[in-house]
């Protein structure tokens, strides 16, 4: 470990308290006042030094979770694998974690399954994933602290693992996905050793929790660089193990799939919606609809074997050796082995593991179906005021409008402007019964999951008199 960190005093960096969330400052100052070490940590420091607006403001401290909870009545301790404190201010959450040191994997395993060993700020920096995510801002001295040479990588716009990439990626394979997503979002490059480790260890991604992978996908889709990220996931070979249909779509040209992601990016980057307004159903539809995927079950597509796999293709060579570009590997032969019947042998299986089955929630898929069914009715602007009132009362109406605005082209944007111009709150409510088929069918012909039919109570028969 580097025992002498690089420290930038206030006069040598651009990070200002004016750009830190006021509630995060409250947490930092209360910890400091109670004589605990308190740093702003991780992506918030990175983004502020880059002149970007952070999505989250996370705090590292020497106080343990119970000590943090005693300081804040609005604090909740969460997590099992990694105990965290969430200090809540209304809907906002400031995440506070105790400094930790690198946990050891269990015997015979490479994954870190428990990570609650407290440590020093230096040990906490070295257990993080990438150098640019291990920078600290000290609220006591207003200085930036760098234990892992993250500042030079930030200046060079490079994503690099802390320590041996082979070891760090095996500890938590989701880091491979995060490295690609972070490089794509910030328009950084990934250093050569890390890229090679990702390509070599790509099959390890299936050891990760599918729920964590799906959550990372939602983050990618909300951050405005989805097309670039999925293209890079395809180039590194990760996408074939996570969403094989998307990987094949990109191999075959992929304009429908990548174009759908590009429209979402354009909408997000234009500032037409906050990230939380892009619901899981909209994000799922942006991925699954152009793939022609069924919306009733998780996607685990059958893998077809090719009798004559194509020879390896090579992407254009980039002069910069620290880019994601490089050999675009044909994974057909590697993935074909997944369909081979298993032989009963004494040796451990040597073939690659099967792709992940992402756990799409049925409620999100059902809501997506309702959004898609509503598109035809949103285009029928000549409908009666009562029908418009009824459609606007649907709980998915806002999502349906947003889908039309994202994927409906210029015509869709004009239709959304028309609907927004209507004073739907003053429209007359439709009659309880309507003839002539003008009323909308209940819930647009599709029941929304989670609503159970109302059960009638049985009328008790009076007991016979004795």
TAQUI-V732290 format. One record per residue. SS is DSSP state (h for helix, s for strand, l for the rest). PSI is psi in radians with two decimals (NA if undefined). Layout:
ss:SS psi:PSI
ss:SS psi:PSI
This chain:
ss:l psi:2.62
ss:l psi:1.93
ss:l psi:-0.16
ss:l psi:1.63
ss:l psi:2.75
ss:s psi:2.20
ss:s psi:2.14
ss:s psi:2.01
ss:l psi:2.96
ss:h psi:-0.58
ss:h psi:-0.20
ss:h psi:0.17
ss:l psi:2.93
ss:l psi:0.00
ss:l psi:2.21
ss:l psi:2.52
ss:h psi:-0.42
ss:h psi:-0.43
ss:h psi:0.03
ss:l psi:2.43
ss:l psi:2.33
ss:h psi:-0.64
ss:h psi:-0.61
ss:h psi:-0.66
ss:h psi:-0.67
ss:h psi:-0.78
ss:h psi:-0.79
ss:h psi:-0.80
ss:h psi:-0.62
ss:h psi:-0.68
ss:h psi:-0.75
ss:h psi:-0.75
ss:h psi:-0.55
ss:l psi:0.35
ss:l psi:0.56
ss:l psi:2.60
ss:l psi:2.33
ss:s psi:2.10
ss:s psi:2.51
ss:s psi:2.31
ss:s psi:2.86
ss:l psi:-2.47
ss:h psi:-0.47
ss:h psi:-0.76
ss:h psi:-0.79
ss:h psi:-0.86
ss:h psi:-0.68
ss:h psi:-0.67
ss:h psi:-0.45
ss:l psi:-0.04
ss:l psi:0.33
ss:l psi:2.80
ss:l psi:2.06
ss:l psi:2.58
ss:l psi:-0.65
ss:l psi:2.72
ss:l psi:1.78
ss:s psi:2.60
ss:s psi:2.37
ss:s psi:2.48
ss:s psi:2.81
ss:l psi:-0.20
ss:l psi:2.42
ss:l psi:2.93
ss:h psi:-0.69
ss:h psi:-0.62
ss:h psi:-0.67
ss:h psi:-0.74
ss:h psi:-0.60
ss:h psi:-0.44
ss:h psi:-0.41
ss:l psi:2.05
ss:l psi:-0.45
ss:l psi:0.49
ss:s psi:2.42
ss:s psi:2.25
ss:s psi:2.23
ss:s psi:2.97
ss:l psi:2.64
ss:l psi:-0.91
ss:l psi:-0.54
ss:l psi:1.79
ss:l psi:2.17
ss:s psi:2.75
ss:s psi:2.25
ss:s psi:1.99
ss:s psi:2.03
ss:s psi:2.34
ss:s psi:1.57
ss:l psi:-2.20
ss:l psi:-0.19
ss:s psi:2.48
ss:s psi:2.20
ss:s psi:2.09
ss:s psi:2.21
ss:s psi:2.18
ss:s psi:2.53
ss:s psi:2.47
ss:l psi:2.37
ss:s psi:2.81
ss:l psi:2.91
ss:l psi:2.15
ss:l psi:2.73
ss:l psi:2.46
ss:l psi:2.68
ss:l psi:2.71
ss:l psi:2.28
ss:l psi:0.13
ss:l psi:2.65
ss:l psi:-0.20
ss:l psi:2.48
ss:l psi:1.99
ss:l psi:-0.29
ss:l psi:2.37
ss:l psi:1.07
ss:l psi:0.56
ss:l psi:1.91
ss:s psi:2.65
ss:l psi:-2.75
ss:l psi:2.92
ss:h psi:-0.67
ss:h psi:-0.80
ss:h psi:-0.62
ss:h psi:-0.68
ss:h psi:-0.72
ss:h psi:-0.23
ss:l psi:-0.07
ss:l psi:3.02
ss:l psi:-0.97
ss:s psi:2.66
ss:h psi:-0.65
ss:h psi:-0.19
ss:h psi:0.11
ss:l psi:0.45
ss:s psi:2.50
ss:s psi:2.54
ss:s psi:2.06
ss:s psi:2.01
ss:l psi:-0.35
ss:l psi:-0.62
ss:l psi:-0.08
ss:l psi:0.51
ss:s psi:2.76
ss:s psi:2.28
ss:s psi:2.28
ss:s psi:1.91
ss:l psi:-0.33
ss:l psi:0.33
ss:l psi:0.70
ss:h psi:-0.51
ss:h psi:-0.79
ss:h psi:-0.66
ss:h psi:-0.59
ss:h psi:-0.72
ss:h psi:-0.64
ss:h psi:-0.10
ss:l psi:0.97
ss:s psi:2.39
ss:s psi:2.14
ss:l psi:2.39
ss:s psi:2.72
ss:l psi:1.98
ss:l psi:-2.87
ss:l psi:2.05
ss:h psi:-0.58
ss:h psi:-0.72
ss:h psi:-0.81
ss:h psi:-0.60
ss:h psi:-0.53
ss:h psi:-0.59
ss:h psi:-0.72
ss:l psi:1.65
ss:l psi:-0.34
ss:h psi:-0.37
ss:h psi:-0.50
ss:h psi:-0.78
ss:h psi:-0.72
ss:h psi:-0.65
ss:h psi:-0.80
ss:h psi:-0.76
ss:h psi:-0.73
ss:h psi:-0.76
ss:h psi:-0.69
ss:h psi:-0.73
ss:h psi:-0.72
ss:h psi:-0.09
ss:l psi:0.76
ss:l psi:2.99
ss:s psi:2.83
ss:s psi:2.33
ss:l psi:2.73
ss:h psi:-0.80
ss:h psi:-0.67
ss:h psi:-0.71
ss:h psi:-0.78
ss:h psi:-0.67
ss:h psi:-0.66
ss:h psi:-0.78
ss:h psi:-0.65
ss:h psi:-0.62
ss:l psi:0.25
ss:h psi:-0.59
ss:h psi:-0.30
ss:h psi:-0.30
ss:h psi:-0.48
ss:h psi:-0.18
ss:h psi:-0.19
ss:l psi:2.80
ss:l psi:2.18
ss:h psi:-0.57
ss:h psi:-0.66
ss:h psi:-0.70
ss:h psi:-0.79
ss:h psi:-0.67
ss:h psi:-0.68
ss:h psi:-0.66
ss:h psi:-0.77
ss:h psi:-0.70
ss:h psi:-0.76
ss:h psi:-0.79
ss:h psi:-0.41
ss:h psi:-0.18
ss:l psi:0.04
ss:l psi:0.18
ss:l psi:0.65
ss:h psi:-0.76
ss:h psi:-0.84
ss:h psi:-0.67
ss:h psi:-0.81
ss:h psi:-0.58
ss:h psi:-0.72
ss:h psi:-0.63
ss:h psi:-0.62
ss:h psi:-0.76
ss:h psi:-0.59
ss:h psi:-0.15
ss:l psi:-0.04
ss:l psi:-0.64
ss:h psi:-0.52
ss:h psi:-0.46
ss:h psi:-0.32
ss:h psi:-0.84
ss:l psi:1.43
ss:h psi:-0.62
ss:h psi:-0.68
ss:h psi:-0.69
ss:h psi:-0.75
ss:h psi:-0.62
ss:h psi:-0.71
ss:h psi:-0.68
ss:h psi:-0.65
ss:l psi:0.13
ss:l psi:-0.84
ss:l psi:0.31
ss:h psi:-0.62
ss:h psi:-0.81
ss:h psi:-0.91
ss:h psi:-0.58
ss:h psi:-0.66
ss:h psi:-0.75
ss:h psi:-0.67
ss:h psi:-0.68
ss:h psi:-0.68
ss:h psi:-0.75
ss:h psi:-0.78
ss:h psi:-0.75
ss:h psi:-0.78
ss:h psi:-0.78
ss:h psi:-0.37
ss:l psi:-0.10
ss:l psi:0.41
ss:l psi:-0.22
ss:l psi:2.51
ss:l psi:2.73
ss:h psi:-0.68
ss:h psi:-0.31
ss:h psi:-0.27
ss:l psi:1.63
ss:l psi:2.86
ss:h psi:-0.62
ss:h psi:-0.74
ss:h psi:-0.74
ss:h psi:-0.75
ss:h psi:-0.79
ss:h psi:-0.67
ss:h psi:-0.60
ss:h psi:-0.84
ss:h psi:-0.62
ss:h psi:-0.83
ss:h psi:-0.28
ss:h psi:-0.13
ss:l psi:0.51
ss:l psi:2.56
ss:l psi:2.55
ss:l psi:0.28
ss:l psi:-0.17
ss:l psi:2.80
ss:l psi:2.67
ss:l psi:1.99
ss:l psi:1.37
ss:l psi:2.54
ss:l psi:2.43
ss:l psi:2.18
ss:l psi:2.41
ss:l psi:2.46
ss:l psi:2.15
ss:l psi:-0.55
ss:l psi:1.48
ss:l psi:2.54
ss:l psi:2.66
ss:l psi:2.77
ss:l psi:2.35
ss:s psi:2.68
ss:s psi:2.26
ss:l psi:2.85
ss:l psi:2.38
ss:l psi:2.31
ss:l psi:2.39
ss:l psi:-0.51
ss:l psi:2.08
ss:l psi:-0.09
ss:l psi:0.64
ss:l psi:2.93
ss:l psi:-0.36
ss:l psi:2.74
ss:l psi:-2.70
ss:s psi:2.21
ss:s psi:1.82
ss:l psi:2.45
ss:l psi:1.96
ss:l psi:0.14
ss:h psi:-0.82
ss:h psi:-0.69
ss:h psi:-0.74
ss:h psi:-0.41
ss:h psi:-0.56
ss:h psi:-0.29
ss:h psi:-0.41
ss:h psi:-0.14
ss:l psi:2.41
ss:l psi:2.51
ss:l psi:2.42
ss:l psi:2.46
ss:l psi:1.80
ss:l psi:2.91
ss:l psi:-0.28
ss:l psi:2.76
ss:l psi:2.60
ss:l psi:2.42
ss:l psi:-0.20
ss:l psi:2.86
ss:l psi:2.62
ss:l psi:2.76
ss:l psi:2.78
ss:l psi:2.78
ss:l psi:2.60
ss:l psi:1.80
ss:l psi:2.33
ss:l psi:1.20
ss:l psi:2.27
ss:l psi:2.39
ss:h psi:-0.59
ss:h psi:-0.61
ss:h psi:-0.70
ss:h psi:-0.71
ss:h psi:-0.68
ss:h psi:-0.63
ss:h psi:-0.73
ss:h psi:-0.72
ss:h psi:-0.70
ss:h psi:-0.77
ss:h psi:-0.67
ss:h psi:-0.51
ss:h psi:-0.26
ss:h psi:-0.70
ss:h psi:-0.72
ss:h psi:-0.53
ss:h psi:-0.43
ss:h psi:-0.20
ss:l psi:1.37
ss:l psi:-0.21
ss:l psi:0.05
ss:l psi:2.81
ss:l psi:2.80
ss:h psi:-0.63
ss:h psi:-0.69
ss:h psi:-0.68
ss:h psi:-0.71
ss:h psi:-0.76
ss:h psi:-0.72
ss:h psi:-0.72
ss:h psi:-0.35
ss:l psi:-0.19
ss:l psi:2.48
ss:l psi:-0.33
ss:l psi:0.16
ss:h psi:-0.79
ss:h psi:-0.73
ss:h psi:-0.67
ss:h psi:-0.72
ss:h psi:-0.73
ss:h psi:-0.67
ss:h psi:-0.78
ss:h psi:-0.66
ss:h psi:-0.60
ss:h psi:-0.83
ss:h psi:0.02
ss:l psi:0.06
ss:h psi:-2.80
ss:h psi:-0.70
ss:h psi:-0.73
ss:h psi:-0.71
ss:h psi:-0.65
ss:h psi:-0.69
ss:h psi:-0.70
ss:h psi:-0.71
ss:h psi:-0.67
ss:h psi:-0.82
ss:h psi:-0.68
ss:h psi:-0.43
ss:h psi:-0.31
ss:l psi:2.45
ss:l psi:1.37
ss:h psi:-0.38
ss:h psi:-0.43
ss:h psi:0.01
ss:l psi:2.54
ss:l psi:2.44
ss:l psi:2.47
ss:l psi:2.72
ss:l psi:2.73
ss:l psi:-0.61
ss:l psi:2.45
ss:l psi:2.45
ss:l psi:2.82
ss:l psi:0.08
ss:l psi:0.36
ss:l psi:-0.34
ss:l psi:2.62
ss:l psi:2.44
ss:l psi:2.74
ss:h psi:2.19
ss:h psi:0.65
ss:h psi:0.77
ss:h psi:0.11
ss:l psi:2.11
ss:l psi:2.44
ss:l psi:2.28
ss:l psi:2.51
ss:l psi:-0.37
ss:l psi:1.98
ss:l psi:2.53
ss:l psi:2.47
ss:l psi:2.26
ss:l psi:2.31
ss:l psi:2.40
ss:l psi:2.44
ss:l psi:2.36
ss:l psi:2.18
ss:l psi:2.30
ss:l psi:2.44
ss:l psi:2.41
ss:l psi:2.43
ss:l psi:2.47
ss:l psi:2.39
ss:l psi:NA
